[in-house]
Amino acid sequence: MRVQLGLKGSTDDSQYRDRLQYHPDVFEFFTQEDDFTTDGLQKLRYAIQAVQNEATSKIVLHQPMRYQKTIFTELIAPESRCPGLYKFVEQSTIDLLQVAYDFDVQVLIHGAYLRQTPKYIAMYPSFDAAQDAAFKRMDRFNEMGGNHIMFENSISPIFYYGDPQFEDRILAHGYRLAFDTSHCFIAEHGDNDKLVASIKHLMDVTVHYHLVDSMGEHHDSLVLGTGKIDWRRVLPLLNKNSKATSIYEINLADPTDAKEQMESHRYLVELAKTLTD
């Protein structure tokens, strides 16, 4: 059972160069607001070329999590109340998709976050109205991005995995999906049965996985094997979805050293040996 090596880093030379020494099968750029200046976008393009030339063509561009350092890039933030944030989400998506089309890579957009979501939900007449706004914006981005865009699950009830009925609603929109294992596990309060069922239910449209362990209580981003996710059940499903890519999205003690990502990879490689045997 082969385990692909997927690593993540920023456009800083010290980060992606560190990852390149391991010759990853997949690389995900975690972009930041600074990447969307003229110089920043050029730097992103150079970094993509370096990864493609030295390691892999399988590259994912993760839209920035934050705007102005502290504000999460929530899709439901209404233009009328949050014009700066709305414009940044809009323009960064357009910029990333242009790069994605130019280099034949992928763009990842979060359907929602969690910490600041209630503030934005309160700007709508109801929760349903806020959730509808998220789907409407994803529909538009999906039309723009086609086979170059995917949407990732949150812990927030605005856009999450784990409830089969809500997953059916997501499937009806025809999105290509990114599946964060810890987000689903936490949203379902540490229930491995629901995590496994969700992976199976969404497998046909999942094109990318964030592999992260968790205790199932809050966003902890643990090294694989140190949390409560049952990787013995999850790993065969990842291999069954042979078309999908994956990366380890783990908290790092040092952003310039992929130590914890590589520890997670070694854990899965050893686990795969026991499953093969």
C-alpha positions as CSV (number, residue, x, y, z in Angstrom):
1,M,0.0,0.0,0.0
2,R,1.7,3.2,-1.2
3,V,1.5,6.4,0.9
4,Q,2.0,9.6,-1.0
5,L,4.1,12.3,0.6
6,G,2.3,15.6,0.7
7,L,3.9,18.7,2.3
8,K,2.8,22.2,2.9
9,G,4.6,25.5,3.2
10,S,4.6,29.2,2.3
11,T,6.3,31.0,-0.6
12,D,9.2,31.8,1.6
13,D,12.3,30.2,0.3
14,S,13.2,28.8,3.7
15,Q,9.9,26.9,3.8
16,Y,9.4,25.4,0.4
17,R,13.1,24.7,-0.1
18,D,13.0,22.7,3.2
19,R,10.1,20.7,1.8
20,L,11.8,20.1,-1.6
21,Q,14.7,18.1,0.0
22,Y,12.1,15.3,0.7
23,H,10.9,15.3,-3.0
24,P,7.2,15.4,-2.1
25,D,4.6,13.9,-4.4
26,V,2.2,16.8,-3.6
27,F,2.9,20.3,-2.4
28,E,0.4,22.8,-1.0
29,F,1.3,26.5,-0.8
30,F,-0.3,28.2,2.2
31,T,-0.7,31.7,0.8
32,Q,-0.9,34.9,2.8
33,E,-2.1,38.4,2.1
34,D,1.4,39.6,1.1
35,D,1.3,37.1,-1.8
36,F,-1.3,39.2,-3.5
37,T,0.8,42.3,-4.2
38,T,2.4,42.5,-7.7
39,D,5.7,41.3,-6.3
40,G,4.0,38.7,-4.1
41,L,2.2,37.1,-7.1
42,Q,5.5,37.0,-9.0
43,K,7.2,35.4,-6.1
44,L,4.4,32.8,-6.0
45,R,4.8,32.1,-9.6
46,Y,8.6,31.6,-9.2
47,A,8.0,29.2,-6.2
48,I,5.5,27.1,-8.2
49,Q,8.0,26.8,-11.0
50,A,10.7,25.7,-8.6
51,V,8.4,23.0,-7.1
52,Q,7.3,21.8,-10.5
53,N,10.9,21.7,-11.8
54,E,12.4,20.0,-8.8
55,A,9.6,17.8,-7.3
56,T,6.0,17.6,-8.5
57,S,3.3,19.0,-10.8
58,K,0.7,18.2,-8.1
59,I,0.3,21.6,-6.5
60,V,-2.5,23.2,-4.4
61,L,-2.8,26.9,-3.7
62,H,-4.6,27.5,-0.4
63,Q,-6.4,30.8,-0.2
64,P,-5.2,33.0,2.8
65,M,-6.9,32.2,6.0
66,R,-6.7,35.8,7.2
67,Y,-7.1,39.4,5.9
68,Q,-5.3,42.2,7.7
69,K,-3.6,39.5,10.0
70,T,-6.6,38.9,12.3
71,I,-9.7,38.7,10.2
72,F,-10.7,35.3,8.8
73,T,-11.6,35.2,5.1
74,E,-15.2,34.2,5.6
75,L,-17.2,33.7,2.4
76,I,-20.4,34.8,4.2
77,A,-19.0,38.2,5.1
78,P,-21.5,40.5,3.3
79,E,-20.1,43.1,0.9
80,S,-22.4,45.8,2.3
81,R,-21.0,45.4,5.9
82,C,-17.5,44.2,5.2
83,P,-16.4,45.8,1.8
84,G,-12.6,45.4,2.4
85,L,-12.8,41.7,3.4
86,Y,-15.3,40.9,0.7
87,K,-13.1,42.5,-2.0
88,F,-10.0,40.7,-0.7
89,V,-11.7,37.3,-0.9
90,E,-13.0,38.1,-4.3
91,Q,-9.7,39.4,-5.7
92,S,-7.5,36.7,-4.1
93,T,-9.7,34.0,-5.6
94,I,-9.5,35.6,-9.1
95,D,-5.7,36.0,-8.7
96,L,-5.2,32.4,-7.6
97,L,-7.4,31.0,-10.3
98,Q,-5.4,32.9,-12.9
99,V,-2.2,31.4,-11.6
100,A,-3.9,28.0,-11.4
101,Y,-4.9,28.1,-15.1
102,D,-1.5,29.3,-16.1
103,F,0.4,26.5,-14.3
104,D,-2.3,23.8,-14.3
105,V,-2.5,23.6,-10.5
106,Q,-5.3,23.7,-8.0
107,V,-7.0,26.3,-5.8
108,L,-8.4,25.5,-2.4
109,I,-11.1,27.7,-0.8
110,H,-12.5,27.3,2.7
111,G,-16.3,27.1,2.7
112,A,-16.2,28.6,6.2
113,Y,-14.0,29.0,9.3
114,L,-15.2,28.9,12.9
115,R,-13.8,31.4,15.3
116,Q,-15.4,34.6,13.9
117,T,-18.3,32.9,12.0
118,P,-21.0,33.8,14.5
119,K,-20.3,37.5,14.1
120,Y,-21.0,37.2,10.3
121,I,-24.0,35.0,10.8
122,A,-25.5,37.7,13.0
123,M,-25.3,40.1,10.0
124,Y,-28.1,38.0,8.3
125,P,-31.7,37.7,9.1
126,S,-31.2,33.9,9.9
127,F,-28.7,31.1,10.0
128,D,-30.3,29.7,6.8
129,A,-29.8,33.0,5.0
130,A,-26.1,33.1,6.0
131,Q,-25.6,29.5,4.8
132,D,-27.4,30.2,1.5
133,A,-25.0,33.1,1.0
134,A,-22.0,30.8,1.4
135,F,-23.4,28.4,-1.1
136,K,-24.2,31.2,-3.6
137,R,-20.6,32.5,-3.4
138,M,-19.2,29.0,-3.7
139,D,-21.4,28.3,-6.7
140,R,-20.0,31.4,-8.4
141,F,-16.4,30.5,-7.6
142,N,-17.0,27.0,-8.7
143,E,-18.2,28.2,-12.1
144,M,-15.1,30.4,-12.4
145,G,-12.7,27.7,-11.4
146,G,-14.1,24.6,-13.0
147,N,-11.5,21.7,-12.6
148,H,-9.1,24.0,-10.9
149,I,-11.0,24.8,-7.7
150,M,-12.0,22.8,-4.6
151,F,-13.8,23.6,-1.4
152,E,-12.7,22.5,2.1
153,N,-14.9,21.6,5.1
154,S,-14.9,23.6,8.3
155,I,-15.8,22.8,11.9
156,S,-18.5,25.5,11.5
157,P,-22.1,24.5,10.7
158,I,-22.0,26.8,7.7
159,F,-20.0,24.2,5.7
160,Y,-19.0,21.0,7.3
161,Y,-18.9,17.2,6.7
162,G,-20.3,14.4,8.9
163,D,-24.1,14.8,8.5
164,P,-25.2,12.7,5.5
165,Q,-28.2,14.9,4.8
166,F,-26.1,18.1,4.6
167,E,-23.5,16.2,2.6
168,D,-26.2,15.4,0.1
169,R,-26.9,19.1,-0.2
170,I,-23.2,19.7,-0.9
171,L,-23.1,16.9,-3.5
172,A,-26.1,18.5,-5.3
173,H,-24.0,21.6,-6.0
174,G,-21.4,19.5,-8.0
175,Y,-18.4,20.8,-6.1
176,R,-14.9,19.3,-6.1
177,L,-14.1,18.8,-2.5
178,A,-11.1,19.0,-0.1
179,F,-11.5,16.9,3.0
180,D,-9.9,17.8,6.2
181,T,-9.9,14.8,8.5
182,S,-9.6,16.7,11.8
183,H,-12.3,19.2,10.9
184,C,-14.8,16.4,10.2
185,F,-13.7,14.5,13.3
186,I,-14.1,17.6,15.6
187,A,-17.4,18.6,14.0
188,E,-18.7,15.1,14.9
189,H,-17.3,15.2,18.4
190,G,-14.6,12.6,17.9
191,D,-16.8,10.0,16.3
192,N,-14.7,7.7,14.1
193,D,-17.7,5.9,12.6
194,K,-19.1,9.3,11.3
195,L,-15.6,10.3,10.0
196,V,-15.3,7.0,8.1
197,A,-18.9,7.2,6.8
198,S,-18.3,10.8,5.6
199,I,-15.1,9.9,3.8
200,K,-16.9,7.1,2.0
201,H,-20.0,9.2,1.2
202,L,-17.9,12.1,-0.4
203,M,-15.1,10.0,-1.9
204,D,-16.2,10.3,-5.5
205,V,-16.0,14.1,-5.5
206,T,-13.1,14.5,-3.0
207,V,-9.9,15.5,-4.9
208,H,-7.6,16.4,-2.0
209,Y,-7.2,15.5,1.7
210,H,-5.7,17.4,4.6
211,L,-4.4,14.6,6.9
212,V,-4.4,15.8,10.5
213,D,-4.9,14.1,13.8
214,S,-7.1,15.4,16.6
215,M,-8.5,14.6,20.0
216,G,-11.9,15.5,18.6
217,E,-12.6,18.4,20.9
218,H,-11.1,21.5,19.3
219,H,-8.8,22.5,16.5
220,D,-5.5,21.0,17.6
221,S,-3.7,19.9,14.4
222,L,-1.8,17.0,15.8
223,V,0.8,14.7,14.4
224,L,-0.8,11.6,13.0
225,G,-0.9,8.8,15.5
226,T,-1.0,11.2,18.5
227,G,-4.7,11.9,18.4
228,K,-7.9,9.7,18.4
229,I,-8.5,9.3,14.7
230,D,-8.5,5.7,13.7
231,W,-6.0,5.8,10.8
232,R,-6.2,2.0,10.5
233,R,-9.7,2.5,9.2
234,V,-9.0,5.8,7.3
235,L,-5.9,4.9,5.4
236,P,-7.4,2.2,3.2
237,L,-10.1,4.6,2.1
238,L,-7.5,7.2,1.1
239,N,-5.8,4.6,-1.1
240,K,-9.1,3.5,-2.5
241,N,-9.6,7.1,-3.7
242,S,-6.6,6.9,-6.0
243,K,-7.3,10.1,-7.9
244,A,-7.0,12.3,-4.9
245,T,-4.0,14.0,-3.5
246,S,-3.2,14.6,0.1
247,I,-0.9,16.6,2.4
248,Y,-0.1,16.7,6.1
249,E,-1.4,19.8,7.6
250,I,0.3,19.7,11.0
251,N,1.3,22.5,13.5
252,L,5.0,23.0,13.2
253,A,7.3,24.0,16.0
254,D,9.5,25.6,13.3
255,P,7.9,26.8,10.1
256,T,11.2,26.2,8.2
257,D,11.4,22.6,9.3
258,A,8.8,20.0,8.1
259,K,9.7,17.7,11.1
260,E,6.1,17.1,12.3
261,Q,4.8,16.6,8.7
262,M,7.5,14.0,8.1
263,E,6.8,12.3,11.4
264,S,3.1,12.0,10.3
265,H,4.3,10.5,7.0
266,R,6.5,7.9,8.7
267,Y,3.6,6.9,10.9
268,L,1.3,6.2,7.9
269,V,4.1,4.4,6.0
270,E,4.6,2.1,9.0
271,L,0.9,1.6,9.4
272,A,0.5,0.8,5.7
273,K,3.1,-2.0,6.1
274,T,0.9,-3.7,8.8
275,L,-2.2,-3.4,6.6
276,T,-0.4,-4.9,3.6
277,D,0.9,-7.8,5.7
